[in-house]
Amino acid sequence: MEKRRLYFELVIGSIGMVIVSIFIVNAISSNFRSMAIPPLILGFGLMNGYIFFLEKRAGFSKKVIWTQSLILVFIFIIYIMYKF
């Protein structure tokens, strides 16, 4: 049961990363130039690094982490292609 809960939290964290990355793409693609965009990108990178660190500490295998990462990148690329 504990492992099921960990995988559920992995999925929720992944959905959160997708939502934040979509927000960043929308901020970058808008004509509004702001000094907030570089900190958004930096914060997103730091958040991803920390989430992956926590996933390793939770005991997920590298195969699960990389599979999840590739799925997220694939969703992100599809969104960017749709957006532009």
C-alpha positions as a Python dict, from the first residue, in 0.01 Angstrom:
ca = {
    (1, 'M'): (0, 0, 0),
    (2, 'E'): (288, 237, 78),
    (3, 'K'): (436, 185, -269),
    (4, 'R'): (100, 266, -427),
    (5, 'R'): (89, 595, -234),
    (6, 'L'): (441, 684, -349),
    (7, 'Y'): (349, 626, -713),
    (8, 'F'): (34, 837, -669),
    (9, 'E'): (246, 1121, -530),
    (10, 'L'): (490, 1076, -821),
    (11, 'V'): (203, 1127, -1066),
    (12, 'I'): (71, 1432, -878),
    (13, 'G'): (420, 1588, -873),
    (14, 'S'): (457, 1521, -1245),
    (15, 'I'): (125, 1690, -1320),
    (16, 'G'): (240, 1989, -1116),
    (17, 'M'): (563, 2013, -1315),
    (18, 'V'): (368, 2004, -1641),
    (19, 'I'): (136, 2281, -1522),
    (20, 'V'): (427, 2502, -1419),
    (21, 'S'): (612, 2438, -1746),
    (22, 'I'): (300, 2529, -1946),
    (23, 'F'): (274, 2852, -1748),
    (24, 'I'): (636, 2934, -1830),
    (25, 'V'): (582, 2866, -2202),
    (26, 'N'): (278, 3094, -2198),
    (27, 'A'): (478, 3366, -2022),
    (28, 'I'): (762, 3339, -2273),
    (29, 'S'): (533, 3331, -2578),
    (30, 'S'): (338, 3640, -2476),
    (31, 'N'): (446, 3974, -2616),
    (32, 'F'): (481, 4106, -2263),
    (33, 'R'): (850, 4134, -2176),
    (34, 'S'): (914, 4098, -1810),
    (35, 'M'): (1201, 4050, -1572),
    (36, 'A'): (998, 3770, -1411),
    (37, 'I'): (1071, 3517, -1687),
    (38, 'P'): (1437, 3435, -1597),
    (39, 'P'): (1350, 3368, -1229),
    (40, 'L'): (1060, 3149, -1345),
    (41, 'I'): (1295, 2937, -1552),
    (42, 'L'): (1556, 2921, -1275),
    (43, 'G'): (1293, 2830, -1016),
    (44, 'F'): (1152, 2559, -1242),
    (45, 'G'): (1497, 2407, -1288),
    (46, 'L'): (1565, 2410, -915),
    (47, 'M'): (1222, 2262, -841),
    (48, 'N'): (1279, 1980, -1091),
    (49, 'G'): (1619, 1900, -945),
    (50, 'Y'): (1477, 1883, -595),
    (51, 'I'): (1181, 1668, -698),
    (52, 'F'): (1412, 1422, -874),
    (53, 'F'): (1633, 1415, -564),
    (54, 'L'): (1330, 1333, -349),
    (55, 'E'): (1221, 1061, -591),
    (56, 'K'): (1562, 897, -560),
    (57, 'R'): (1545, 916, -180),
    (58, 'A'): (1196, 765, -187),
    (59, 'G'): (1345, 459, -353),
    (60, 'F'): (1222, 487, -710),
    (61, 'S'): (1443, 314, -959),
    (62, 'K'): (1626, 510, -1225),
    (63, 'K'): (1408, 338, -1485),
    (64, 'V'): (1090, 480, -1329),
    (65, 'I'): (1239, 828, -1292),
    (66, 'W'): (1364, 838, -1652),
    (67, 'T'): (1036, 698, -1787),
    (68, 'Q'): (845, 967, -1600),
    (69, 'S'): (1086, 1232, -1728),
    (70, 'L'): (1053, 1121, -2089),
    (71, 'I'): (673, 1122, -2065),
    (72, 'L'): (683, 1477, -1926),
    (73, 'V'): (918, 1595, -2202),
    (74, 'F'): (692, 1433, -2464),
    (75, 'I'): (382, 1610, -2322),
    (76, 'F'): (575, 1937, -2307),
    (77, 'I'): (690, 1907, -2671),
    (78, 'I'): (336, 1832, -2786),
    (79, 'Y'): (210, 2141, -2604),
    (80, 'I'): (482, 2362, -2755),
    (81, 'M'): (405, 2230, -3104),
    (82, 'Y'): (34, 2298, -3048),
    (83, 'K'): (102, 2645, -2907),
    (84, 'F'): (323, 2761, -3192),
}
